[in-house]
Amino acid sequence: MGRLTAFTFVTLDGVMQGPASPEEDPRDGFEHGGWQQQYFDDVLGGIAAEGMAEENALLFGRRTYEDFFGYWPTAPQPNPFTDFLNRADKYVVSRTLMEPLPWENSTLLKGDAGEAVAELKAGLQRDIAVMGSGDLIQTLRRHDLIDEYTVLIHPLVLGSGRRLFEHGVPPMPLTLVESKTSTTGVIVARYERSERNG
């Protein structure tokens, strides 16, 4: 069984909505899209490269999958991400998308999201990384499917937007496994569920 990691960018106040561009996710009138880009540096690039070297399977919700597909396959070259994302096995949870999916190596997970991901996780012999996909992360958390959180905490407070942990989340003990700090003040923290340690 593979481990499932939620890999996400957040602000200091926990907002994860629309990090890449103003158009990415304007739901609920969110006007701060694109807040992450100014913080990218060689440290964060190196962390991304390490993740790509691990050849993990990728898991997306529909919105993030469409955003990634709309940019990365034809992104300006050279960049270290396009080849990795194109060749990676990508699994997409969606009630509205239809097969065949447009991006190579993509598989649609149908039915109940929690059940579909639990079955995927049980059947894979390698790890799975959830990229962005805030709504999907909430579902996976409720089904107790996330083994690890890699959270890139940016030195920025937005005051509004969808958060990684919404109000009403039950207590969940975590253990810090590793942390790094970028030159731009981003703290990259890797947490495991405490009861799964050892």
C-alpha positions in Angstrom: 0.0 0.0 0.0 1.3 3.4 -0.9 1.4 6.4 1.4 -0.7 9.4 0.5 0.8 12.9 0.9 -1.1 16.2 0.6 1.3 18.7 -0.9 0.0 22.3 -0.7 0.9 25.9 -0.6 -0.7 28.0 2.2 -0.4 31.5 3.6 0.4 32.0 7.3 -3.4 32.2 8.0 -3.9 28.9 6.3 -5.4 30.1 2.9 -4.6 27.7 0.1 -6.9 29.2 -2.6 -5.6 30.4 -5.9 -1.8 30.4 -5.3 -0.7 30.3 -9.0 -2.7 33.0 -10.8 -5.5 35.5 -10.4 -7.7 33.4 -12.6 -7.0 30.1 -10.9 -9.8 30.1 -8.3 -12.0 33.2 -7.9 -14.8 31.3 -6.1 -16.6 33.2 -3.3 -15.2 36.5 -4.7 -11.6 35.6 -3.9 -9.4 38.5 -5.2 -5.9 37.5 -4.1 -5.0 34.8 -6.7 -1.4 34.5 -7.7 0.0 35.1 -4.2 2.6 32.3 -4.3 4.7 33.2 -7.3 6.8 35.9 -5.8 8.2 33.5 -3.2 9.6 30.9 -5.6 13.4 30.5 -5.3 16.1 27.8 -5.8 15.3 26.2 -2.4 11.7 25.6 -3.4 12.9 24.5 -6.9 15.2 21.9 -5.3 12.3 20.6 -3.2 10.2 20.3 -6.3 13.0 18.4 -8.1 13.3 16.0 -5.2 9.6 15.2 -5.4 9.8 14.6 -9.1 12.8 12.2 -8.7 10.6 10.0 -6.4 8.2 9.2 -9.3 5.1 9.3 -7.2 1.7 8.9 -8.7 -0.3 12.2 -8.7 -3.8 12.7 -7.5 -6.0 15.6 -8.5 -9.5 17.0 -8.1 -11.1 18.2 -11.3 -10.4 21.9 -10.9 -6.7 21.4 -10.2 -6.3 18.8 -13.0 -7.9 21.2 -15.5 -5.7 24.1 -14.3 -2.5 22.0 -14.6 -3.5 20.6 -18.0 -4.3 24.1 -19.2 -0.7 25.2 -18.6 2.0 22.6 -18.0 1.9 20.4 -21.2 2.7 23.5 -23.3 4.6 25.6 -20.7 7.6 27.6 -22.0 10.7 25.6 -22.1 13.1 24.9 -20.5 11.4 24.0 -17.2 11.9 21.0 -15.0 8.2 20.2 -14.5 6.6 19.5 -17.9 8.3 16.2 -18.6 7.7 14.9 -15.1 4.0 15.9 -15.2 3.4 14.5 -18.6 4.9 11.1 -17.9 3.6 10.8 -14.3 0.6 8.5 -13.7 -2.3 10.9 -12.9 -5.5 10.0 -11.1 -8.4 12.4 -11.2 -11.4 12.4 -8.9 -14.4 13.9 -10.6 -18.2 13.5 -11.0 -18.3 15.5 -14.2 -15.3 14.6 -16.3 -15.7 11.9 -19.0 -13.2 9.4 -20.4 -10.9 9.6 -22.2 -9.1 12.3 -20.2 -7.1 14.7 -22.4 -3.7 14.5 -20.6 -1.6 11.5 -21.2 -1.3 8.9 -18.4 -4.5 10.1 -16.8 -7.1 7.8 -15.2 -10.5 8.9 -14.0 -11.6 7.7 -10.6 -15.4 7.3 -10.6 -18.0 7.0 -7.8 -17.5 8.1 -4.2 -14.2 9.9 -3.9 -13.3 8.5 -0.5 -14.0 4.9 -1.6 -12.2 5.3 -5.0 -9.1 6.8 -3.4 -9.0 4.2 -0.7 -9.1 1.5 -3.3 -6.4 3.2 -5.4 -4.2 3.6 -2.3 -4.6 -0.1 -1.3 -3.7 -1.2 -4.9 -0.6 0.9 -5.5 2.8 -0.2 -4.4 4.2 3.4 -4.5 3.3 6.7 -2.9 0.7 9.2 -4.1 0.9 13.0 -3.9 -2.2 15.1 -3.9 -1.4 18.3 -5.7 -3.5 21.3 -4.5 -7.1 20.1 -4.8 -8.4 21.7 -1.6 -11.9 20.3 -1.8 -10.5 16.8 -2.4 -8.1 17.2 0.5 -11.1 17.9 2.8 -12.8 14.7 1.6 -9.6 12.6 2.0 -9.1 14.0 5.5 -12.7 13.0 6.5 -12.0 9.5 5.3 -8.7 9.3 7.2 -6.7 8.6 4.0 -3.9 11.2 4.3 -0.7 9.9 5.8 1.4 13.0 5.5 1.1 16.8 4.9 3.8 18.7 3.2 2.9 22.3 3.7 4.7 25.3 2.2 3.9 28.1 4.6 4.3 31.5 3.0 5.0 34.7 5.0 1.7 36.3 4.0 -1.7 36.9 5.6 -4.7 37.3 3.3 -7.5 37.3 5.8 -10.0 35.5 3.4 -10.1 32.5 1.2 -10.5 28.7 1.4 -8.2 27.2 4.0 -6.4 23.9 4.3 -8.2 23.2 7.6 -11.6 24.7 7.7 -13.5 25.6 10.8 -14.8 22.6 12.7 -12.0 20.2 11.8 -11.7 17.7 14.6 -8.4 17.5 16.6 -5.6 15.7 14.7 -2.2 15.3 16.3 0.8 15.6 13.9 4.5 15.1 14.2 7.0 17.4 12.4 9.3 15.1 10.4 11.3 17.6 8.5 11.5 21.4 7.8 13.4 23.7 5.6 13.3 27.5 5.0 13.6 29.2 1.7 15.5 32.4 1.0 12.1 34.1 0.7 10.9 33.0 4.1 8.7 30.1 3.0 8.8 27.3 5.6 8.5 23.8 4.1 7.2 21.6 6.8 6.5 17.8 6.5 4.1 16.4 9.1 3.0 12.8 9.7 -0.1 11.7 11.6 1.2 11.0 15.1 -0.7 7.8 15.6 0.9 6.4 12.4 4.5 7.0 13.5 6.9 4.3 14.4 
